[in-house]
Amino acid sequence: MSLKELKLTNEEALKVARVLSSETNVKILHLLSKEQLDVSTIAKRLKLSEAYASGKVSKLEKLGLINVSYAPGKRGIRKICELAVGKVTIVIKT
């Protein structure tokens, strides 16, 4: 899997900077840098509630930092997450 570089300016840079200022979000990205995981597994490994982990995952997905796909699970659908970005660059002068 080839990871892309995300180059940001202005408002998008601020949004990503805010998300990356969260220790939990950075821990999720670190986990996903090693392997694909479902939300339930992320929650267990970081000792979070599934609802809280799911909210964090949604923010990371919305900003394009992770990709999400869905797969059948034991009880319903699993949300599978993978890292989408290997590098984030904030451009100050364009």
Number of C-alpha atoms within 10 A of each C-alpha: 6 8 11 13 13 16 12 17 13 10 9 13 19 13 13 18 14 10 17 15 10 11 10 15 17 14 15 24 22 12 17 18 16 10 10 16 19 20 24 17 15 23 18 12 12 13 10 15 13 15 12 12 21 18 12 17 23 15 16 24 17 10 15 15 21 21 18 19 10 11 10 9 10 6 6 8 10 16 17 17 23 22 26 22 17 14 11 15 11 15 11 9 5 4
